[in-house]
Amino acid sequence: MGGFKPKKLSWDFIRNKAELFRSQYIKPPDLVPVPIEEIIEFDLKITPWPKKGLLQKIDIDGFLSNDLKYDSSQQ
């Protein structure tokens, strides 16, 4: 079976990207828990897609679509 095979990333690469993200978006950078919903919506200007009943089914409130577009008519 063929399919998509993602590029393997080193732990150092991932760690560096995470630290860069923290330094850019999280104030102070060691803040825990990370307010990820606010960062996504207000800093990155990406609209999370809430879906009715999703929390009860799979324990999440919403998601981001692969094209980052939100269509409220599909609720």
C-alpha positions in Angstrom: 0.0 0.0 0.0 1.5 3.3 -1.1 0.2 6.5 0.4 1.6 9.5 2.1 4.9 9.1 4.0 5.8 12.2 6.0 9.4 13.4 6.3 11.0 12.2 9.6 12.0 15.1 11.8 14.7 15.1 14.4 13.9 15.8 18.1 16.3 18.8 18.0 14.4 20.2 15.0 11.0 19.8 16.7 12.4 21.2 20.0 13.8 24.3 18.2 10.5 24.9 16.4 8.6 24.6 19.7 10.9 27.0 21.4 10.6 29.5 18.6 6.8 29.3 18.8 6.9 29.7 22.6 9.1 32.8 22.3 6.9 34.4 19.6 3.4 33.6 21.0 3.5 32.7 24.7 4.1 35.4 27.2 5.8 34.6 29.5 7.4 31.7 27.4 7.3 29.3 30.3 3.5 29.8 30.9 1.6 26.6 31.7 -1.0 25.7 30.6 -0.5 27.3 27.1 -3.6 29.3 26.0 -3.5 27.6 22.6 -7.1 28.5 21.6 -6.4 32.2 22.1 -3.1 31.9 20.2 -4.8 30.1 17.3 -7.8 32.5 17.1 -6.3 35.9 18.0 -2.6 35.8 17.1 -2.6 33.4 14.2 -6.0 34.5 12.9 -7.3 30.9 12.4 -10.9 30.2 13.2 -11.5 26.9 15.1 -14.4 25.0 13.7 -16.8 24.2 16.5 -19.0 21.1 15.9 -22.1 20.4 17.8 -22.0 17.0 19.7 -18.2 16.5 19.1 -17.3 16.9 22.8 -19.6 14.1 23.8 -18.5 11.8 20.9 -14.7 12.2 20.9 -13.8 14.6 23.8 -12.9 17.7 21.7 -14.8 20.9 21.2 -13.8 21.6 17.6 -11.0 21.3 15.1 -9.1 23.0 12.3 -9.8 21.9 8.7 -6.9 21.0 6.5 -7.4 24.2 4.4 -8.0 26.3 7.6 -11.3 27.6 6.2 -14.4 27.7 8.4 -17.9 27.3 6.9 -20.6 28.1 9.5 -23.3 26.7 7.2 -22.0 23.2 7.7 -22.8 23.2 11.5 
